[in-house]
């Protein structure tokens, strides 16, 4: 038995009272969460700066503003989402009516990562509350200031029997995974995702895994080089590349290879030009081990731009790597940092072969005006989601589902898709008792003929 079994059972007892289910109550709690975030914006920003050196503008855009948008969208549509859905089509036998009822699971576990430690803890919680569940949130120990702040903020806002926060390291996460939750939601690496999935399988607990992968940026020869470079550089500079959907590497058509490299250098210089001026903060790498991993990649190719780093500050500048050997380790692992390898291609067949060496990236980006290539990109490459002629933006709208496929994850969330993730859709057929279908309980050839007429 897990040391957290009692916590889960207390939440399941609270859930059984029905208190979390009325739409009015769900809205009340979402508004309380929004107010708690709003009242403590400065403390959240300071915690994120302390853990990851994020500027207040970047932290607000990626960790707070998005949550306001998500909560507001959910509040606007929640009543409709919660309504039972009556079917137009009839069940097999006359007199019946089919209805689908969205119902909460009970007590859900949310395991949050370190790279967006506030947003990726709260975003799934919004969906869990909206669907009528209780929740336990486990923040990352790699970002202790944000983890402590999450504990302080959520315990002041909600009773533990409704929303609880458990802090701790990997052993804490393992103990939580042994508890009898009704649903698991994990964001992190594929390696840890496998362990979460195995733990869920032991208890047959339904789950969502938001993982990662090597997300390519593909640049065709007809792309606008300046806009392409600016948008790829922006996606890579964000959080110092520690973003699950950051462009992991570039494949550029050989005809515009040099043009893109020149444009990328200018874009990185432009986006980093205030680095030594007062008020500019560029995120640092999360810990020394991750920093050392980035340094180890530098010898695998030619540094075409950047490469500066300082271990005392865990500062690592945006870096372009070229001339990579075919067996380069950096092309086998998700980088999750500010290094950007650039490869060349001659045909789109080469692109598909390279991307498919690492199946199912979480994101993919294509820069071209050619409609046939856009269609080929969408239909012939398997990835979670992405953009054409931009990066990152596909995860910013609550109207678009976000999630991976295969090795990059299972399940989706954001907006209505979060509500769906944390809801079980219960199908009910209500059958009339005013009459009985003739011959329903008979057997034999005559009944077989009647049955065939129903299909």
N, C-alpha and C positions, 0 to 999 in steps of 0.2 A: 504494500500500500504506500502511495506517495505521501510525503509530508504535507502536501497541499490538498489532499483529499478533503479534509474538513472545510477548507475554503471553498472548494468547488461545490460541495454538498450544501453549504450555507447559501450559495448563490442559487443553486437549483431549488432550494426550499423557498427562497424569496421569489424566484421565477414562478413557482407553482401557485403563489397567491394571486397571480394574474395582474399584479400591479404594473408590470412593464408593457402590457399589451395595448391598452387604449391609445388611440392615435393622439389624443390630447396630451397624454402623459409623455409619449415619445417626443412630441414637439417641445414640450416643456423642458425635457432633459437636454435636447439639442440646443435650445436657446440658452440654457444654463452653461453648457459647454462653450458656446460662442462667446458668452459674456465673460467667462473665466479667462479665455484666451485674450480677449480685448482688454480686460483689466490688467493683464500681466504681460502685455506685449514687450515692454522694455526688459523685463526679467528674462523672457524667452530669448530675445535677441542677444542679451549679454551671455546667457548660457551657451548659445550656439557659437558666439565669438570665442568664448573661453575654450570650448571643446575643439572647434574646427577652424577658428580664426575667420569665420564668415563675416563679410561686411553686413551691416544692418540692411542695406538695400537688397543684397542677394538673399539674405536670410528671410526677409519679409516676403519677397517675391516667391521663393521656393518652399517656404515652410509655414508661413502664416496666411498670407493673402489667398493662397490656393484653398486653405481650409475654410475661410470665410465663404468663398465661392461655393464650395462643396456643401456646406451646411445650409446656405441660403437656397440653393437649388433643391436640396432634399426637403426642406421645410415647405417649399412651394408645391411640390408634387407628392408629398408623402401620403396624403389622404387618398388620392387616386390609386397609388401603388398598393395600399393596404386593402382595397376593396376586393371582395370575391369576384372572380371572372366567370360569368355564365357563358356556356358554349352555344354557338349557333347550331352546330351539328348535333344530331340525336345519338344516344347510345344504341346498342345493338337491338334492343327490344323496344317496341312502342310504349309510350307512357312515361319514359324516363327523361330526366334532365341532368346534364353534367355541369358541375361547378368546380372551379379551382380556388382553393383557399391558401393564401400565403401565410405561413405560420413560423414563428421563431424557433430556433433549435433549443435554446436554454442558456447554458453557460459556455461562452466561447473564449478560447485562448488566442491572444494576439502577440506574436513574437516579432519585435521590431528590430531593424538594423541600425547601424551607426552612421551611415552616410547622410541621411536626412532624418535625424533621430527624433525630431518632434513631429514633422509632417507624417512620416510613415508609421508612427504609433497612433496618431489621432485619426488619420484618414480612414483606416479600417474600423476604428471605434465608432465613427459616425454611422457607417453602414450597420454595425452590430446594434447600436441603439435604435436606429431607424427601423430595423426589422423586429425590434421588441425583445432583444436578448439582454442577458447580463454578460459582463466581460471581465477578464483578467488580462492586464497589459504587462508584458515583460519588456522593458526598454533595454537597450544595449549597454553593457558595462564599459564599452570602449569610449563612450561619451558620458562620463559620470555627472557633469554639471547638468546636462539636459535630462539625464535619468532622474536625478534628485528633484529637479524642477517638475518633471512629469508626476512624480510621486506626490509632491507637495500640492500641485494644482488639482490633480484628480481626486485626491483624498479629501480636499477641502470642498470639492464640488459635489461628490457623490458618496453615499454610504458604501462600505466595503462589500456588503452583500449584493450590491448592484454593479459597481465598477471598482475593481481593486487593481493596485499596482504592486508588482513583485520585482524587486531589484536583486541583482546577483549575476554570477558568472555562468559559464557553461554548465556547471553542476546544478545550478538552480534551474536552468532551462531543461535539463534532463529530468530533474525531479518533477517539474511541471508537466512534462510530456507523459509521465506515468499516471497522472491524475485523470479522473473520469470525465473529461470535458465532453461537451456535445458537438463541438466544432473547433478546428484548428486553423489559424491563419498565420502563415510564415512568410516573411520577406528576408531574403539573404542569398547566399551563394548556393549553386547547385549541389556542392559537396555536403553542406549542412542540410539542404533540402531533402536529400536522400535519407538522412537520419530521421528527420521529422516525419517523412512519409512512412518509414519503417515503424516508427513509434505509433503513428496513427493506425497502421495496419494491425498492430497487435490488439487494439481495442475496437477495430472497425469504425474509427472516428472519421467522418467526412472532413475534407480539408481543402484549403487553397494554398498553393505555393507560388510566390512571386520571386523568380530567380533572376538569371542574367544570361550572359553569353557574349560572344564576339560580334558586336553590332557593326556592320560595315557601312561606310559611306562610299557610294559608287558615283564617280564623276565622268559623265560622257563628254565627248569632244564639243558638243553644241551648248554646253552649260555656260552660264554667265560666270566667268571666273571670279570676279570681285565679290559678287553676292554669295557665290558658293563658298569661297574661302572665309568670308565674314561669318556665315552661318555655321560652318563646320567648326571654326575656331571658337565661336561663342559656345557651342555645345560641348567643346572640350575643356574650355577654361572654367566653365561652371563647376563649382565645388572641386576645382583642381582635378577634374576628370573622374572624381569618385561618384559617378552617377551610373546607375545600372543601364541606362539607355544612351550613354555618351557614345559618340562615334569612336569605335575601338581601333579601327584602321581605315585607310582610304585605298580604294582601287580606282585609278584614274586612267583614262584612255591615253595611250602612248603619244598621241599627237599633241596633247595639251599638258603633258607631264611637267615640263619646265614652267609653263605659264601658271599652273596651279601652285607649284612650289613657291614661286615668287609672290603670288597673291597671298598664300598662307602666311608667309613670313611677314608681309606687311600687315595682315589682319592681326596676328599675334602681337606684333609690336604696338599696333594701335590700341588693342584691348588691354595691354599691360603697361602702357607708357607712363601711367601715374603710380607705378608700384612703389616708388621711393618718396612719393609726396604724402603729406599729411592727409589723413582721412581715407586713404585707400587700403583696403585689406583684401589680400588674396588668400583663399583657404589653404590650410596646411594639410599634410598627410596625417592620417589618424594616429599612427603610432610608428615607432622605430622599425619594427619588422616590415611594415608596409613600405616605409621609406627605403630600407635596404633592398627590398625586392625591386623597386623602381631603378635604383642605381645599378643593380645587376643586369638590367636590360640594355644599358647604354653601350656595352661592348659588342652587342650583336649586330650593329649596323653602323652607318655613317651618320653622325649628328649634323643634320643640315640646318638646324636652327635650335637655339636654346641649349638645354643641358645643364644650366646652372642649378646648383642645389646646395643646401646648408642643413646638415643633420641637426644642429643645435636648435633650429627653428622648425624643422621638418618642412622646410621650403623646397619646392621642386618646380622649376619654371616649365611652362609649356615647351615641349620638345618634339621636333620632327626627326624621325629616323628614316633613312633611305638605304639602298643597297643591302637589303637583308638576305641572308642565305635561306635556302628552301627549308632548312631544319631549325630555323630560329625559334627559340623557346617563347619569345614574345608573341609569335604567331600561333602558338598552341594554347595559350592561357588567356583568359579575360584580363586585360591590363588593369583596369579600374584605377587609372591614374592619368597624369597629364602628358604621357608619351603617345605620339601619333605616328605609327608606321605608314609609309606611303609606298604602294605597289603599283605597277603598271599592268595594263591589259590591252590586248589587241582586238578581241572579240568578246561579245557578251557571254558566249559559251564558257570562256575562261573565267569570267566573273562568277557564273553560277557554280562552276567546279570548285573555285576557291571558297565561296561562301558555304557550300554544302560539305566542305571538309569538316566544318564545325556546325552540325545540324541545329536548326531552330534557334537562331539568335533572338534575343528579346526584342530588338529593334533593327531596322534597316532603313537606309536613306539613299535615295536616288536623285541625282541632279542632271536633268535633261529636259529638253522641250519636245523630244521625239515621242509621240503617242504610242507607237508600237513597242518601244522599249519600256515605257511606263506600264503598259499592259503585261509585258513579259515579266517585269519585276514583281508585279502584284500576284500574278498567277503561277509563276514557275519557281519562286523562292519561298520557302517556308520560314516565317518569322512572326513574332507576336504582333507587332504593329510598327508604324513608321511614318515617314513623310516623303513627299516628292518636292524637291527644291527647298528643303529646310531640315532642321533637326529638332528633336526634343518635344516639339509643340503638340504632338498627338496625345500626350498624356495630360495636357492642361485643361481639357474640357470635360465637365461632368457628364456630357452627353455622349462621349465616346468611351467604349469599354477599354480597359487597360489590363493586359496580362500576357503571359507567354504561351508557348506551345511546345510540347515535347520537353526537351532538356532545359528550356527557359521558363517552364512553369506550367501549372494547371489552374484553370479558373480565371475569372476576371473581376474587376471592381471599378469603382468610380460611379457616382450618381446612382441611377436605377440599377446598375449592375452590382453595386455594393449591396443594395437592398436584396437583390436576387441571390447573391452569394450567401448572405446570412439568413435566408428564408428557405424553409422546406415548402414546396408547392404540393399541397394535399388535394388529390382528386376525389370528388364525391359524386356518385350517381344517386339521385333521389327518384325512386320508382313509384309510380301511381299504384294505389290499392283499389281503385274504382273498377278495375276489370282485370282479367287474366288473359294472357295470350293463349289462344286455343292450341292444344297439342304441345305446349312447352315442356311438359314432363314425360312425353312419350319417347320411345326409341323405335328404330327400325327404318326400312327403306323410305316409307312415306315421309317420316320426319326429316330424313336426310334431304329429300327434295325441297321441303319447306325451308330448311336451313340455308341451302344453296341460293335460294332466292333473296336472302338477306345480304348476301355478299356481292 
